[in-house]
Amino acid sequence: MIYNQNGFLVLSIYNYAYTGGAHGNYGTSMYCFDINAQKQMTLGDILSADSVALRRLLEQNYRKQYAVPAPTP
């Protein structure tokens, strides 16, 4: 459990699988629940941006975080 306030619960589940080779595979899954509505939330429950607008925001943040100049594809 990484968050439990204001009627929301967020769980983080760490995954590991070794299927052969040099190393295993790792991952983390996050699940958010609305306690009052007693349901698991989806991205659409908290975000109303269309995919074009979301892609633009993600690209801007990526370029800023990794110092990628605008003309660079």
Contacts in CASP RR format, 6 or more apart in sequence:
PFRMAT RR
TARGET T0000
AUTHOR 0000-0000-0000
METHOD contacts of the structure
MODEL  1
MIYNQNGFLVLSIYNYAYTGGAHGNYGTSMYCFDINAQKQMTLGDILSAD
SVALRRLLEQNYRKQYAVPAPTP
1 9 0 8 1.000
1 10 0 8 1.000
1 11 0 8 1.000
1 12 0 8 1.000
2 10 0 8 1.000
2 11 0 8 1.000
2 12 0 8 1.000
2 30 0 8 1.000
3 9 0 8 1.000
3 10 0 8 1.000
4 10 0 8 1.000
7 34 0 8 1.000
7 35 0 8 1.000
7 36 0 8 1.000
8 32 0 8 1.000
8 33 0 8 1.000
8 34 0 8 1.000
8 35 0 8 1.000
8 41 0 8 1.000
9 32 0 8 1.000
9 33 0 8 1.000
9 35 0 8 1.000
10 30 0 8 1.000
10 31 0 8 1.000
10 32 0 8 1.000
10 33 0 8 1.000
11 30 0 8 1.000
11 31 0 8 1.000
11 33 0 8 1.000
12 28 0 8 1.000
12 29 0 8 1.000
12 30 0 8 1.000
13 28 0 8 1.000
13 29 0 8 1.000
13 30 0 8 1.000
13 31 0 8 1.000
14 26 0 8 1.000
14 27 0 8 1.000
14 28 0 8 1.000
15 25 0 8 1.000
15 26 0 8 1.000
15 27 0 8 1.000
15 28 0 8 1.000
15 29 0 8 1.000
16 24 0 8 1.000
16 25 0 8 1.000
16 26 0 8 1.000
16 27 0 8 1.000
17 24 0 8 1.000
17 25 0 8 1.000
18 24 0 8 1.000
18 25 0 8 1.000
19 25 0 8 1.000
31 40 0 8 1.000
32 40 0 8 1.000
32 41 0 8 1.000
32 46 0 8 1.000
33 39 0 8 1.000
33 40 0 8 1.000
33 41 0 8 1.000
34 40 0 8 1.000
34 41 0 8 1.000
34 45 0 8 1.000
47 54 0 8 1.000
49 57 0 8 1.000
62 68 0 8 1.000
63 69 0 8 1.000
63 70 0 8 1.000
END
